[in-house]
Amino acid sequence: MISVEEALKIVQANPHTTAVVELPLMASVGKILAENILADRDFPPFNRVAMDGLAFCFEKIDFQKIVIENIQFAGEAQKTLQDASKGIEVMTGAILPLGCDTVVRYEDINIQQDGEAKWTSLSIPKEEIVKGQNVHVQGSDRHAGEVLLQKGIKISPAEIAVMASVGKSKVQVHSTPKIAIISTGDELVEIDKTPLAYQIRTSNAYMLSAALRQIGIEASTFHLIDEEKTLYQKLKEIIAAYNILLLSGGVSAGKKDFVPAILADLGLEKLFHKVAQKPGKPMWFGKTPTGKIIFALPGNPVSTFLCFCKYVLPTLKSESKHEEVILDKDIIFKPDLTYFVPVKTYFEAGKMMAKPFLGSGSADFANLTDCDGFVELPASTQIFKAGEVFGFVRFR
Amino acid sequence: MISVEEALKIVQANPHTTAVVELPLMASVGKILAENILADRDFPPFNRVAMDGLAFCFEKIDFQKIVIENIQFAGEAQKTLQDASKGIEVMTGAILPLGCDTVVRYEDINIQQDGEAKWTSLSIPKEEIVKGQNVHVQGSDRHAGEVLLQKGIKISPAEIAVMASVGKSKVQVHSTPKIAIISTGDELVEIDKTPLAYQIRTSNAYMLSAALRQIGIEASTFHLIDEEKTLYQKLKEIIAAYNILLLSGGVSAGKKDFVPAILADLGLEKLFHKVAQKPGKPMWFGKTPTGKIIFALPGNPVSTFLCFCKYVLPTLKSESKHEEVILDKDIIFKPDLTYFVPVKTYFEAGKMMAKPFLGSGSADFANLTDCDGFVELPASTQIFKAGEVFGFVRFR
């Protein structure tokens, strides 16, 4: 049995293979960028007016009375200040007129008009005006040719904005893997059926599908009966058609827990079976010779979900965001296992606190609806005190 | 000009109207539940075996040698222990056989077999066995009829699992609003065009679309030119067809900032215009007599995004998750405005620290790709010290 840390390392060292595909910009949200994105122009690409108001040449004007000779709108070709002692009205987003270097906001001037003639004085002391103010200088954020986004990052709305601004209407990203979710367990019936006294409705496949849907992946779901021949044949077909398999159930010590043996018969390499953790100890992980990845998760719903959130989700999202929480209550746990406890987090003076919901163990999934993640209590310790800091596996 | 707190209160007091719709379970992920979900049976619905192993009657057996008389698989009708001094092999997920009350794991027993006869002894001291262990007692998590999920909550994978287990193949949720994103600004060109020297490509509409797509909403996008008649006519049509409008640009003091006046002409009630914040001061918010909601956001990309994340997103998600961060560097900001600074967060001894990226202001959106949210520095203070705790508006 290996530790949680070792298991995670093995999972990370065996990523699923992906192809690079070109998608329309908007379809790339949430995907992993597969090319560097360069600035095609400076950011901003011209000296850009940052406030609606009056532009002028700071050294040349008389702050008592500035005559206004023109107006420069956003989207217009650059105008030129004809008389260096005068000013030009300017709008946010416009190119700064040639000959101007400073902008004062409308709020800080008093424009007066007499027929065609227009002039203004300041409504604030001239000492408050700084040369160059309210001008967003060409290239001050980024220079043309600079790498704006590195390949390998996850694309969020901010990256979409940057790519739009450099004209990437199509973008190279890593393809989303084809995922099959396979539940096993003869006690399970479909959700639109009425279970007999000793049966329950299937829920794991729905939970995993929902979690994948949240990261933009539509998985296929299968339910297989606990019968060796059927399992072998069906798993063979599914492995042929998908990149990643998520099984739930059939990996423990039961007389019908055929999954590990069948996966071996199908030629898969077992990378680990059993992790020193609670819940989720019987977890199995392996791959095919061609690099297809199989996560065989224990079937208790809390075990399934923990293993999914801890091992599967970070590899699919290509990110392992480290979060920490502070336990708000003592927990004692003696077995030599990493203990993942459902918790509800809240903030207290800048600290993320975690209130544990011990519930009744790995089948008590109703409990999870009150929680937003698992606190990770290391195997090395038996007494976990309120106030101590531990890792956090977020699921909400 | 109102404060950030007042603005947020007004937005929260004017939610968009939604209809209640019935969706297939899987389509409800991320939506707001519009009905209470009750337990149709106890959770678990029967005394459920929680470990593969041997079930028996704790008071009646001889721990030296337990004869095994039968086997109970998951999904089989309940069997009955015929001889109270004997045991039955049981599999995880099975109903506990009648007459048994305790389960010992396979790992803790040594089964021996001679022909048809099968018996076992314990491989652990009998003092370690507790009556009732490894039995997940009927109703111990929830009772039949109990409310499992309250209407109004957001549906995540955990709620999907609960609803699957009670047979909700269809579920009542609040409909997703129809959203139109409208950018204005004559300096903007489409992303597949090469801008002239004084033009830039449009990016806000893509950024907002991407952010909505992340919460499962496909918005329509429009670009309107800064011309009064066109704006009036087009906005009238769009308001008729959508529940929520997100405008970007045209709300400040510029000579072509027609949006607030046109919205008034169209009969909208202005709920506020201008918020004491940086960036995003010119923000406008209002509604139609029939309750359609219009957010008119300033056009600078960082302003647009901040206003979206702070005011729009929480109402769409029907949740206002409060997060806090600890500033890792002093910031001085004198104006009497709430200052939202892009930050990158990281954890240090259980504390969520925030490293500010001051950048060059509200047009420097390239900056956002290094950050994961905004720290919210209140208007009441001018000096913000490293180590102090502030609110956090997450965008990643």
Chai-1 contact restraints between the chains, C-beta under 6 A:
chainA,res_idxA,chainB,res_idxB,connection_type,confidence,min_distance_angstrom,max_distance_angstrom,comment,restraint_id
A,V29,B,A210,contact,1.0,0.0,6.0,A-B,restraint_1
A,V29,B,R213,contact,1.0,0.0,6.0,A-B,restraint_2
A,F43,B,A366,contact,1.0,0.0,6.0,A-B,restraint_3
A,F46,B,Y198,contact,1.0,0.0,6.0,A-B,restraint_4
A,D52,B,S252,contact,1.0,0.0,6.0,A-B,restraint_5
A,D52,B,A253,contact,1.0,0.0,6.0,A-B,restraint_6
A,D52,B,G254,contact,1.0,0.0,6.0,A-B,restraint_7
A,A74,B,G185,contact,1.0,0.0,6.0,A-B,restraint_8
A,A74,B,D186,contact,1.0,0.0,6.0,A-B,restraint_9
A,A74,B,E187,contact,1.0,0.0,6.0,A-B,restraint_10
A,G75,B,D186,contact,1.0,0.0,6.0,A-B,restraint_11
A,G75,B,E187,contact,1.0,0.0,6.0,A-B,restraint_12
A,A77,B,Y198,contact,1.0,0.0,6.0,A-B,restraint_13
A,Q78,B,Y198,contact,1.0,0.0,6.0,A-B,restraint_14
A,M91,B,G254,contact,1.0,0.0,6.0,A-B,restraint_15
A,T92,B,G254,contact,1.0,0.0,6.0,A-B,restraint_16
A,G93,B,G185,contact,1.0,0.0,6.0,A-B,restraint_17
A,G93,B,E187,contact,1.0,0.0,6.0,A-B,restraint_18
A,I95,B,Y198,contact,1.0,0.0,6.0,A-B,restraint_19
A,Y106,B,A253,contact,1.0,0.0,6.0,A-B,restraint_20
A,H136,B,A363,contact,1.0,0.0,6.0,A-B,restraint_21
A,S140,B,S360,contact,1.0,0.0,6.0,A-B,restraint_22
A,D141,B,S360,contact,1.0,0.0,6.0,A-B,restraint_23
A,D141,B,D364,contact,1.0,0.0,6.0,A-B,restraint_24
A,D141,B,A366,contact,1.0,0.0,6.0,A-B,restraint_25
A,R142,B,A366,contact,1.0,0.0,6.0,A-B,restraint_26
A,L148,B,A366,contact,1.0,0.0,6.0,A-B,restraint_27
A,S156,B,R396,contact,1.0,0.0,6.0,A-B,restraint_28
A,P157,B,M207,contact,1.0,0.0,6.0,A-B,restraint_29
A,P157,B,A210,contact,1.0,0.0,6.0,A-B,restraint_30
A,P157,B,A211,contact,1.0,0.0,6.0,A-B,restraint_31
A,A158,B,L368,contact,1.0,0.0,6.0,A-B,restraint_32
A,A158,B,T369,contact,1.0,0.0,6.0,A-B,restraint_33
A,E159,B,T369,contact,1.0,0.0,6.0,A-B,restraint_34
A,I160,B,Y206,contact,1.0,0.0,6.0,A-B,restraint_35
A,I160,B,M207,contact,1.0,0.0,6.0,A-B,restraint_36
A,I160,B,A210,contact,1.0,0.0,6.0,A-B,restraint_37
A,A161,B,S203,contact,1.0,0.0,6.0,A-B,restraint_38
A,A161,B,M207,contact,1.0,0.0,6.0,A-B,restraint_39
A,A161,B,P301,contact,1.0,0.0,6.0,A-B,restraint_40
A,A161,B,F365,contact,1.0,0.0,6.0,A-B,restraint_41
A,V162,B,A366,contact,1.0,0.0,6.0,A-B,restraint_42
A,V162,B,T369,contact,1.0,0.0,6.0,A-B,restraint_43
A,A164,B,I191,contact,1.0,0.0,6.0,A-B,restraint_44
A,A164,B,S203,contact,1.0,0.0,6.0,A-B,restraint_45
A,A164,B,Y206,contact,1.0,0.0,6.0,A-B,restraint_46
A,S165,B,R201,contact,1.0,0.0,6.0,A-B,restraint_47
A,S165,B,S203,contact,1.0,0.0,6.0,A-B,restraint_48
A,G167,B,I191,contact,1.0,0.0,6.0,A-B,restraint_49
A,G167,B,R201,contact,1.0,0.0,6.0,A-B,restraint_50
A,S169,B,I191,contact,1.0,0.0,6.0,A-B,restraint_51
A,S169,B,D192,contact,1.0,0.0,6.0,A-B,restraint_52
A,G185,B,A74,contact,1.0,0.0,6.0,A-B,restraint_53
A,G185,B,G93,contact,1.0,0.0,6.0,A-B,restraint_54
A,D186,B,A74,contact,1.0,0.0,6.0,A-B,restraint_55
A,D186,B,G75,contact,1.0,0.0,6.0,A-B,restraint_56
A,E187,B,A74,contact,1.0,0.0,6.0,A-B,restraint_57
A,E187,B,G75,contact,1.0,0.0,6.0,A-B,restraint_58
A,E187,B,G93,contact,1.0,0.0,6.0,A-B,restraint_59
A,I191,B,A164,contact,1.0,0.0,6.0,A-B,restraint_60
A,I191,B,G167,contact,1.0,0.0,6.0,A-B,restraint_61
A,I191,B,S169,contact,1.0,0.0,6.0,A-B,restraint_62
A,D192,B,S169,contact,1.0,0.0,6.0,A-B,restraint_63
A,Y198,B,F46,contact,1.0,0.0,6.0,A-B,restraint_64
A,Y198,B,A77,contact,1.0,0.0,6.0,A-B,restraint_65
A,Y198,B,Q78,contact,1.0,0.0,6.0,A-B,restraint_66
A,Y198,B,I95,contact,1.0,0.0,6.0,A-B,restraint_67
A,R201,B,S165,contact,1.0,0.0,6.0,A-B,restraint_68
A,R201,B,G167,contact,1.0,0.0,6.0,A-B,restraint_69
A,S203,B,A161,contact,1.0,0.0,6.0,A-B,restraint_70
A,S203,B,A164,contact,1.0,0.0,6.0,A-B,restraint_71
A,S203,B,S165,contact,1.0,0.0,6.0,A-B,restraint_72
A,Y206,B,I160,contact,1.0,0.0,6.0,A-B,restraint_73
A,Y206,B,A164,contact,1.0,0.0,6.0,A-B,restraint_74
A,M207,B,P157,contact,1.0,0.0,6.0,A-B,restraint_75
A,M207,B,I160,contact,1.0,0.0,6.0,A-B,restraint_76
A,M207,B,A161,contact,1.0,0.0,6.0,A-B,restraint_77
A,A210,B,V29,contact,1.0,0.0,6.0,A-B,restraint_78
A,A210,B,P157,contact,1.0,0.0,6.0,A-B,restraint_79
A,A210,B,I160,contact,1.0,0.0,6.0,A-B,restraint_80
A,A211,B,P157,contact,1.0,0.0,6.0,A-B,restraint_81
A,R213,B,V29,contact,1.0,0.0,6.0,A-B,restraint_82
A,S252,B,D52,contact,1.0,0.0,6.0,A-B,restraint_83
A,A253,B,D52,contact,1.0,0.0,6.0,A-B,restraint_84
A,A253,B,Y106,contact,1.0,0.0,6.0,A-B,restraint_85
A,G254,B,D52,contact,1.0,0.0,6.0,A-B,restraint_86
A,G254,B,M91,contact,1.0,0.0,6.0,A-B,restraint_87
A,G254,B,T92,contact,1.0,0.0,6.0,A-B,restraint_88
A,P301,B,A161,contact,1.0,0.0,6.0,A-B,restraint_89
A,E324,B,F347,contact,1.0,0.0,6.0,A-B,restraint_90
A,E324,B,G350,contact,1.0,0.0,6.0,A-B,restraint_91
A,I326,B,G350,contact,1.0,0.0,6.0,A-B,restraint_92
A,F347,B,E324,contact,1.0,0.0,6.0,A-B,restraint_93
A,A349,B,V389,contact,1.0,0.0,6.0,A-B,restraint_94
A,G350,B,E324,contact,1.0,0.0,6.0,A-B,restraint_95
A,G350,B,I326,contact,1.0,0.0,6.0,A-B,restraint_96
A,G350,B,V389,contact,1.0,0.0,6.0,A-B,restraint_97
A,K351,B,K351,contact,1.0,0.0,6.0,A-B,restraint_98
A,S360,B,S140,contact,1.0,0.0,6.0,A-B,restraint_99
A,S360,B,D141,contact,1.0,0.0,6.0,A-B,restraint_100
A,A363,B,H136,contact,1.0,0.0,6.0,A-B,restraint_101
A,D364,B,D141,contact,1.0,0.0,6.0,A-B,restraint_102
A,F365,B,A161,contact,1.0,0.0,6.0,A-B,restraint_103
A,A366,B,F43,contact,1.0,0.0,6.0,A-B,restraint_104
A,A366,B,D141,contact,1.0,0.0,6.0,A-B,restraint_105
A,A366,B,R142,contact,1.0,0.0,6.0,A-B,restraint_106
A,A366,B,L148,contact,1.0,0.0,6.0,A-B,restraint_107
A,A366,B,V162,contact,1.0,0.0,6.0,A-B,restraint_108
A,L368,B,A158,contact,1.0,0.0,6.0,A-B,restraint_109
A,T369,B,A158,contact,1.0,0.0,6.0,A-B,restraint_110
A,T369,B,E159,contact,1.0,0.0,6.0,A-B,restraint_111
A,T369,B,V162,contact,1.0,0.0,6.0,A-B,restraint_112
A,V389,B,A349,contact,1.0,0.0,6.0,A-B,restraint_113
A,V389,B,G350,contact,1.0,0.0,6.0,A-B,restraint_114
A,R396,B,S156,contact,1.0,0.0,6.0,A-B,restraint_115
